[in-house]
C-alpha cells in the first residue's frame, strides 16, 4: 500500500525527525533530575514561546494519571509515549485546548455508544477513555506499528480493561492491501506519525482491512448499533472512509477524524461522507463550529462528522456555539 517505495529510514524527513541521530541522547540527558529542573525553570520564564509538552518528562516518572470527562486512568511510559508526556505536562489533560476538547467531545458521544472503533490508536488514549465512560461498549483499537500496539496493550492491562478493549495490529484502509512498516521500537519515542503510505526496508508486513470487512467480522448485535469512530491515520483518512461505505450506511457512526492541512485528502474525505448526510464540525479551542465544506487548519486538525442535530449533540453534552 505504501505510496513511495523509498525507505523512510533513509529519507531526509527521518533524519530531521531524529535530529540527525542526536535526539535520543538529548532527551535522555534532559530527563535527568538536575537538567530537567533547569528546563522547567526556563520553560516557565519563556511562557508561550516554548510549548512545555514538547519537553521530556522526568526519568523517574513511569506512568501518568489522566483526569477527564469525570473518569481517571493511567498512561504508561511518558519517556516514550508522546501522549503520556503531554498528560504529564498538562496535569492529567492534554495541554492544547483543541486537543483536549476533541477528547471531551469523544467522551460525551461515547456514553451512549455500543461499539467504539479507534483507528490509528497510538498508545490507546481514546480507546481507554471510551471504555471508561461507556461501560457497555465493545472497544476495538487498530494500530499499524507493532511496538506502539504493544504499548497500547500495556495501557489496557494497566487499566484492567482487557475484557473491554481489543487491540489489533493491523492497518485500516482498502481490503487486500498490506504495508511494510518499521516495528517502531527504536528512536527516542514511539512514533506517532507513521502511516500506511510510508515504506520501510527493514520492517514487517502488516495486513490492512477495510472498515466494511471489519464490520462484517463483528457480532450481529453491533451491526446498526450506536457507534463512535476515531480516525487518526496521518493523511490516509480518505482511504479509510472510501472503503467504509457499507459500514457508514448501516451504522451512521459519529466520527472524530483528523484532517491534515497539507495532505490534500480533504475533498476525498468529503466525497466519501457525502452520500450519508454527514455534517462537518471543526473542533476549535472552546467549541465546535459547523462548516459547509472541509477547511483544514494547521491549528485545528480534528473534525466531528455526525448525522446528529444540534439538539441531539447538546443533549449528549457536546459544546456548540451559543
C-alpha positions as CSV (number, residue, x, y, z in Angstrom):
1,X,0.0,0.0,0.0
2,X,3.0,2.3,0.5
3,X,2.8,5.2,-2.0
4,X,6.6,5.8,-2.1
5,X,8.9,2.8,-2.2
6,X,11.8,4.8,-0.8
7,X,13.0,3.5,2.6
8,X,11.7,6.1,5.1
9,X,14.6,5.4,7.5
10,X,17.0,6.7,4.8
11,X,14.9,9.8,4.0
12,X,15.7,13.4,4.9
13,X,12.5,13.6,6.9
14,X,13.5,10.7,9.0
15,X,17.0,12.2,9.7
16,X,15.5,15.6,10.5
17,X,13.0,14.0,12.9
18,X,15.8,12.2,14.8
19,X,17.9,15.4,14.9
20,X,20.4,13.5,12.8
21,X,20.8,10.9,15.5
22,X,21.2,13.3,18.4
23,X,17.6,13.3,19.7
24,X,17.7,10.2,21.9
25,X,20.8,11.4,23.8
26,X,19.5,14.9,24.3
27,X,16.1,13.7,25.5
28,X,17.8,11.2,27.9
29,X,20.0,13.9,29.5
30,X,17.2,16.4,29.8
31,X,15.1,13.9,31.6
32,X,17.7,13.6,34.5
33,X,16.7,15.4,37.7
34,X,19.0,18.5,37.6
35,X,18.8,19.2,33.8
36,X,15.1,18.7,34.0
37,X,14.7,21.2,36.8
38,X,16.7,23.7,34.7
39,X,14.5,23.0,31.7
40,X,11.3,23.5,33.7
41,X,12.5,26.8,35.0
42,X,13.5,28.1,31.6
43,X,10.1,27.0,30.1
44,X,8.2,28.8,32.8
45,X,10.2,32.0,32.1
46,X,9.6,31.8,28.4
47,X,5.8,31.3,28.8
48,X,4.1,30.7,25.4
49,X,7.4,31.0,23.5
50,X,8.1,27.3,24.2
51,X,5.5,24.5,24.4
52,X,6.2,22.7,27.6
53,X,4.6,19.5,26.3
54,X,7.4,19.2,23.8
55,X,9.9,18.8,26.6
56,X,10.8,15.4,28.1
57,X,9.1,14.1,31.3
58,X,11.4,13.3,34.2
59,X,13.1,9.9,34.0
60,X,11.7,9.0,37.4
61,X,8.0,9.1,36.2
62,X,6.9,5.8,34.8
63,X,3.1,6.4,34.4
64,X,0.8,9.4,34.4
65,X,-2.7,9.7,35.7
66,X,-5.3,11.3,33.4
67,X,-8.4,13.0,34.7
68,X,-11.1,14.0,32.1
69,X,-14.8,13.6,31.4
70,X,-15.4,12.5,35.0
71,X,-13.1,9.5,34.9
72,X,-9.5,8.7,35.7
73,X,-7.0,6.2,34.1
74,X,-3.2,5.8,33.7
75,X,-1.0,6.0,30.7
76,X,2.5,4.4,30.9
77,X,6.0,5.4,29.9
78,X,5.9,9.2,29.3
79,X,9.6,8.9,28.3
80,X,8.5,7.0,25.2
81,X,4.8,7.9,24.7
82,X,4.0,11.3,23.3
83,X,0.5,11.3,24.8
84,X,1.6,10.3,28.3
85,X,4.2,13.1,28.1
86,X,1.6,15.6,27.2
87,X,-0.6,14.4,30.1
88,X,2.3,14.8,32.5
89,X,2.8,18.5,31.4
90,X,-0.9,19.1,31.3
91,X,-1.5,17.7,34.8
92,X,-3.9,14.9,33.6
93,X,-5.3,16.6,30.4
94,X,-3.8,17.5,27.0
95,X,-2.3,21.0,27.2
96,X,-3.6,22.3,23.9
97,X,-7.3,23.3,24.3
98,X,-8.5,22.0,20.9
99,X,-6.8,18.6,21.6
100,X,-8.5,18.3,24.9
101,X,-11.8,19.4,23.6
102,X,-11.6,16.6,21.0
103,X,-11.3,14.1,23.8
104,X,-14.2,15.7,25.7
105,X,-16.4,15.5,22.6
106,X,-15.4,11.9,22.1
107,X,-16.2,11.1,25.7
108,X,-19.6,12.8,25.5
109,X,-20.6,10.8,22.4
110,X,-19.1,7.5,23.8
111,X,-21.5,7.4,26.7
112,X,-24.4,6.1,24.5
113,X,-22.2,4.0,22.1
114,X,-22.3,0.2,21.9
115,X,-19.4,0.0,19.6
116,X,-16.2,2.2,19.6
117,X,-13.6,1.9,16.9
118,X,-10.2,3.6,17.5
119,X,-8.5,3.7,14.1
120,X,-4.9,4.8,14.5
121,X,-5.0,4.2,18.2
122,X,-1.4,5.0,19.0
123,X,-1.0,4.0,22.7
124,X,-4.7,3.8,23.3
125,X,-5.8,7.1,24.8
126,X,-9.2,7.3,23.1
127,X,-9.8,3.6,23.5
128,X,-9.2,3.7,27.2
129,X,-11.3,6.9,27.7
130,X,-14.1,5.4,25.7
131,X,-14.1,2.2,27.7
132,X,-14.1,4.2,30.9
133,X,-17.1,6.3,30.0
134,X,-19.1,3.6,28.1
135,X,-19.3,0.6,30.3
136,X,-21.4,-1.5,27.9
137,X,-19.5,-0.7,24.7
138,X,-17.2,-3.0,22.8
139,X,-14.0,-1.1,22.1
140,X,-11.5,-2.1,19.3
141,X,-8.2,-0.3,18.8
142,X,-6.4,-0.6,15.5
143,X,-2.7,0.3,15.4
144,X,-0.3,-0.5,12.5
145,X,3.0,-0.1,14.3
146,X,3.8,-3.3,16.3
147,X,5.7,-1.6,19.2
148,X,3.0,1.1,19.5
149,X,0.3,-1.5,19.6
150,X,2.2,-3.3,22.3
151,X,2.3,-0.1,24.3
152,X,-1.5,0.3,23.8
153,X,-2.0,-3.2,25.1
154,X,0.2,-2.4,28.1
155,X,-2.0,0.6,28.9
156,X,-5.1,-1.6,28.5
157,X,-3.6,-4.0,31.0
158,X,-2.6,-1.2,33.4
159,X,-6.2,0.0,33.5
160,X,-7.7,-3.6,33.8
161,X,-9.6,-3.3,30.6
162,X,-8.7,-6.5,28.8
163,X,-12.3,-7.6,28.8
164,X,-13.4,-4.4,27.2
165,X,-10.7,-3.3,24.8
166,X,-9.3,-5.4,22.0
167,X,-6.0,-4.2,20.4
168,X,-5.5,-5.2,16.7
169,X,-2.1,-4.9,15.0
170,X,-3.3,-4.0,11.5
171,X,-3.9,-1.1,9.2
172,X,-7.3,0.1,8.2
173,X,-7.9,1.1,4.6
174,X,-8.5,-1.0,1.5
175,X,-9.0,-4.7,1.6
176,X,-6.2,-6.8,0.2
177,X,-3.6,-4.2,0.9
178,X,-0.7,-4.6,3.2
179,X,2.1,-2.3,4.4
180,X,5.7,-2.8,5.3
181,X,6.4,-0.8,8.3
182,X,9.1,-0.5,11.0
183,X,8.5,-2.3,14.2
184,X,8.7,1.1,16.0
185,X,10.9,0.2,19.0
186,X,13.8,2.4,18.0
187,X,14.2,6.1,18.3
188,X,13.6,8.4,21.2
189,X,9.8,7.9,21.3
190,X,7.1,5.6,20.0
191,X,6.4,7.0,16.5
192,X,3.1,8.9,16.2
193,X,3.5,9.9,12.6
194,X,3.9,6.6,10.7
195,X,1.2,5.7,8.1
196,X,0.5,3.0,5.6
197,X,1.8,5.4,2.9
198,X,5.4,5.0,4.3
199,X,7.7,2.2,3.3
200,X,10.4,0.6,5.4
201,X,13.0,-1.7,4.0
202,X,13.7,-3.1,7.5
203,X,10.2,-3.7,8.7
204,X,7.4,-6.2,8.9
205,X,4.4,-6.8,6.7
206,X,1.2,-5.7,8.4
207,X,-2.2,-6.6,6.9
208,X,-4.8,-3.9,6.0
209,X,-8.5,-4.4,6.2
210,X,-11.4,-2.1,5.3
211,X,-14.0,-0.9,7.9
212,X,-16.6,-2.7,5.8
213,X,-14.7,-6.0,6.3
214,X,-14.0,-5.3,9.9
215,X,-17.7,-4.7,10.5
216,X,-18.6,-8.0,8.8
217,X,-16.4,-9.7,11.4
218,X,-18.3,-8.2,14.3
219,X,-21.2,-9.8,16.1
220,X,-24.7,-9.2,14.6
221,X,-25.6,-7.3,17.9
222,X,-23.4,-4.3,16.9
223,X,-24.4,-4.0,13.3
224,X,-26.6,-0.9,13.2
225,X,-25.9,-0.2,16.9
226,X,-24.8,3.2,18.2
227,X,-21.2,3.6,17.0
228,X,-18.4,6.0,17.6
229,X,-15.2,6.0,15.5
230,X,-12.0,8.0,15.9
231,X,-9.7,8.1,12.8
232,X,-6.1,9.5,13.0
233,X,-4.0,7.8,10.3
234,X,-1.6,10.6,9.2
235,X,-3.1,11.5,5.9
236,X,-4.9,8.3,4.8
237,X,-8.2,9.2,6.3
238,X,-9.8,9.4,2.9
239,X,-8.8,5.8,2.1
240,X,-10.4,4.6,5.4
241,X,-13.7,6.4,4.6
242,X,-13.8,5.5,0.9
243,X,-13.6,1.8,1.9
244,X,-16.3,2.1,4.6
245,X,-19.4,2.9,2.6
246,X,-21.4,-0.1,3.7
247,X,-20.5,0.5,7.3
248,X,-21.4,4.2,7.1
249,X,-24.8,3.4,5.6
250,X,-25.6,0.7,8.2
251,X,-24.3,2.3,11.4
252,X,-24.2,6.1,10.7
253,X,-21.4,6.4,13.3
254,X,-20.3,9.6,14.8
255,X,-16.7,10.1,13.5
256,X,-14.0,12.2,15.2
257,X,-11.4,12.5,12.4
258,X,-8.1,14.3,11.9
259,X,-7.8,16.1,8.6
260,X,-4.3,17.3,7.9
261,X,-3.9,20.7,6.1
262,X,-1.2,19.6,3.8
263,X,-2.4,16.0,2.9
264,X,-4.6,17.0,0.0
265,X,-7.3,14.5,1.0
266,X,-10.0,16.9,2.3
267,X,-12.0,16.7,-0.9
268,X,-11.8,12.9,-1.0
269,X,-12.9,12.7,2.7
270,X,-15.9,15.0,2.0
271,X,-16.8,12.9,-1.1
272,X,-16.8,9.7,0.9
273,X,-19.1,11.2,3.5
274,X,-21.5,13.0,1.1
275,X,-23.9,10.1,0.4
276,X,-24.6,9.6,4.1
277,X,-25.8,13.0,5.2
278,X,-22.9,14.0,7.5
279,X,-22.5,17.4,9.0
280,X,-18.9,18.8,9.2
281,X,-18.0,20.4,12.5
282,X,-14.4,21.5,13.3
283,X,-13.1,21.1,16.8
284,X,-11.8,24.6,17.8
285,X,-10.3,25.6,21.1
286,X,-13.5,26.0,23.0
287,X,-16.4,24.8,20.8
288,X,-17.4,23.0,17.6
289,X,-18.1,25.2,14.5
290,X,-20.0,23.8,11.5
291,X,-18.7,24.4,8.0
292,X,-20.3,23.8,4.7
293,X,-17.0,22.2,3.4
294,X,-13.9,20.8,4.9
295,X,-11.4,23.7,5.7
296,X,-8.2,22.1,7.0
297,X,-6.4,24.1,9.6
298,X,-2.9,23.7,10.9
299,X,-4.1,24.8,14.4
300,X,-7.4,22.8,14.4
301,X,-7.0,19.4,12.8
302,X,-9.8,17.4,14.4
303,X,-13.4,17.3,12.9
304,X,-16.6,15.8,14.1
305,X,-18.6,14.2,11.3
306,X,-22.1,13.4,12.5
307,X,-25.7,13.0,11.4
308,X,-27.0,14.2,14.8
309,X,-28.9,17.5,15.1
310,X,-27.7,20.4,17.4
311,X,-30.4,19.3,19.9
312,X,-29.0,15.8,20.0
313,X,-25.5,16.9,20.3
314,X,-26.4,19.3,23.1
315,X,-28.3,16.6,24.9
316,X,-25.1,14.4,24.8
317,X,-23.1,17.3,26.3
318,X,-21.2,18.3,23.2
319,X,-20.3,22.1,23.3
320,X,-21.7,24.1,20.5
321,X,-21.6,27.9,19.8
322,X,-24.3,29.9,21.7
